[in-house]
């Protein structure tokens, strides 16, 4: 059964679709924001014998076809991840890792695969949201859902999920991941901004995060596994 969920986030619509791709995964979601489309999957196995840590793997698997390019010559397949892909995976990892139960040692893999890139909207917020959504509807114990919002600041106004072009003109590049209770992770770059303005930006991001969390909660109520 294919299920759709959608909500207006910033100037664009964020949509989830489940029940069509990667149905053997514990949880799988196809997300769309603008013309960015990404498949997020989450799977879990039993813990390995003697393990004393939580083996969580988060991979952001770039696909050149997502932006209309097919590797040529000898290199027909994608090679090692690019630096942006590694950073997106690490950012997602450090957002979701604290939200698993203490002492949990089952191996968990979260795979994020961009299917289409509009080369206008950054993938970072979508990757974190996708990981959260896939985990939240799966059978994996996860204290989510969480939202992720990027905030820019141009001409005295906050911009929700700014484009690459807008970020070039922005004096703030703030990414906030948060749960219903509060902020989980912050990544920021700014230019001579006051503490009060940064606080306002975080509050604005958390307001938008609540919308993203509410959308995921709809999916959880409708289709989540126990």
C-alpha positions in Angstrom: 0.0 0.0 0.0 1.5 3.4 -1.1 1.0 6.2 1.4 1.6 9.9 0.8 2.1 12.7 3.3 2.7 16.4 2.5 3.2 19.8 4.2 4.2 23.3 3.2 7.7 23.9 4.6 9.1 27.3 3.9 8.4 28.2 0.3 8.1 24.6 -1.0 6.2 21.4 -0.2 7.9 18.6 1.6 6.4 15.2 0.7 6.9 11.6 2.0 6.0 8.5 0.0 6.2 5.0 1.5 5.2 1.5 0.3 6.7 1.5 -3.1 10.5 1.3 -3.0 12.8 -0.8 -0.7 9.9 -2.6 1.0 12.2 -5.2 2.5 13.9 -2.5 4.6 12.8 -1.9 8.2 11.7 1.5 7.1 11.9 3.3 3.8 10.7 6.7 2.6 11.0 8.7 -0.6 11.2 12.4 0.1 10.8 15.3 -2.2 11.6 19.0 -1.6 11.6 21.2 -4.6 12.9 18.9 -7.3 15.3 17.2 -4.9 14.2 13.5 -4.5 15.8 11.1 -2.0 15.3 7.5 -0.9 16.0 7.0 2.8 16.1 3.4 4.2 16.8 2.0 7.7 17.5 -1.6 8.5 18.5 -3.5 11.7 20.1 -6.8 12.5 20.7 -8.7 15.7 23.8 -7.7 17.8 27.1 -9.4 17.1 28.4 -11.6 19.9 30.7 -9.8 22.3 30.1 -6.4 20.9 30.4 -3.5 23.3 29.4 -0.5 21.2 26.5 0.7 19.0 27.4 -0.1 15.4 25.4 2.6 13.5 26.3 3.3 9.9 25.0 6.3 8.0 25.8 6.5 4.3 24.9 9.3 1.8 25.3 7.5 -1.5 25.8 10.0 -4.3 24.4 9.1 -7.7 25.7 11.2 -10.7 22.5 10.5 -12.6 20.6 12.5 -10.0 21.9 15.6 -11.7 21.7 14.3 -15.2 25.3 13.1 -15.6 26.5 9.6 -16.4 30.2 8.9 -15.7 32.1 8.2 -18.9 35.4 6.7 -20.0 36.8 4.0 -17.8 35.0 5.2 -14.6 31.5 4.0 -15.2 30.5 3.8 -11.5 30.7 6.2 -8.7 34.0 6.2 -6.7 34.6 7.1 -3.1 32.2 9.6 -1.6 32.9 13.3 -2.1 33.7 15.6 0.8 30.1 17.0 0.8 28.7 13.5 0.9 30.9 12.5 3.8 29.9 15.7 5.7 26.2 15.1 5.1 26.5 11.5 6.4 28.4 12.6 9.5 26.0 15.4 10.2 23.1 13.0 10.0 24.9 10.4 12.1 25.6 12.8 15.0 22.0 14.0 14.9 20.3 10.6 15.2 22.9 8.6 17.2 22.0 10.1 20.6 18.3 9.1 20.1 18.8 5.4 20.3 18.3 3.6 23.7 21.2 3.3 26.1 23.0 0.0 25.7 21.5 -0.7 22.3 23.9 -2.8 20.3 22.0 -4.0 17.3 23.6 -3.1 14.0 21.7 -0.3 12.3 22.3 1.0 8.7 20.7 4.2 7.4 21.3 4.7 3.7 20.4 8.0 2.0 20.3 7.9 -1.8 19.6 11.0 -3.9 17.5 10.1 -6.9 17.2 13.6 -8.4 19.0 16.9 -7.6 17.7 20.2 -8.7 21.1 21.8 -7.9 19.2 24.6 -6.3 18.3 23.3 -2.8 20.9 21.8 -0.5 20.4 18.1 0.6 21.5 18.4 4.2 18.1 19.1 5.8 16.4 16.5 3.6 19.0 13.8 4.6 18.4 14.3 8.3 14.6 14.4 7.8 14.8 11.2 5.7 16.9 9.4 8.2 14.4 10.3 11.0 11.4 9.3 8.9 12.8 6.0 7.9 13.8 5.2 11.5 10.5 6.4 12.9 8.3 4.2 10.8 10.5 1.1 11.1 10.7 -1.5 13.8 14.0 0.0 15.1 13.8 1.6 18.6 14.3 5.3 18.0 13.4 8.3 20.2 12.2 10.5 17.3 11.0 11.9 15.1 13.2 15.0 14.5 13.1 17.8 12.0 15.9 19.7 10.3 15.8 23.3 9.0 18.3 25.6 7.4 18.0 29.3 8.1 19.6 32.1 6.1 19.6 35.9 6.9 19.3 38.4 4.1 18.5 42.1 4.3 17.2 41.7 7.9 14.9 38.8 7.2 15.2 35.1 8.0 15.0 32.7 5.0 13.8 29.2 5.6 15.7 26.5 3.7 17.6 29.0 1.4 18.8 28.0 -2.0 22.5 27.8 -2.9 22.1 31.2 -4.5 20.5 32.7 -1.5 23.2 31.3 0.8 25.9 33.2 -1.2 24.2 36.5 -0.2 23.3 35.4 3.3 25.3 36.5 6.4 24.1 33.3 8.2 24.1 29.7 7.3 22.4 27.8 10.2 21.2 24.2 10.3 19.2 23.2 13.3 18.0 19.6 14.0 15.5 19.3 16.8 12.9 17.1 18.4 9.6 18.1 20.0 11.5 18.8 23.3 14.4 20.8 22.0 17.5 21.2 19.8 19.5 18.1 19.0 22.2 19.5 16.8 23.4 22.8 15.4 25.7 23.5 12.5 26.4 27.2 11.8 28.5 29.7 9.9 27.9 33.4 10.4 29.4 36.9 9.8 29.4 39.3 12.8 25.9 38.3 14.1 24.6 39.1 17.6 23.8 36.5 20.1 20.2 37.6 20.2 19.8 37.3 16.4 21.3 33.8 16.6 18.9 32.9 19.3 16.0 34.1 17.1 17.3 32.1 14.2 17.4 28.9 16.3 13.8 29.6 17.5 12.7 30.1 13.9 14.3 26.8 12.9 12.6 25.0 15.7 9.2 26.4 14.7 9.7 24.9 11.3 11.0 21.7 12.8 7.7 21.2 14.6 5.9 21.2 11.3 8.3 18.6 9.9 7.9 16.5 13.1 4.1 16.8 12.8 4.2 15.5 9.2 6.3 12.5 10.3 3.9 11.9 13.2 1.1 11.5 10.6 3.1 8.7 9.0 4.0 7.1 12.3 0.3 7.0 13.3 -0.7 5.6 10.0 1.9 3.1 9.1 4.7 2.7 11.7 5.8 -0.8 12.7 5.9 -1.8 16.4 
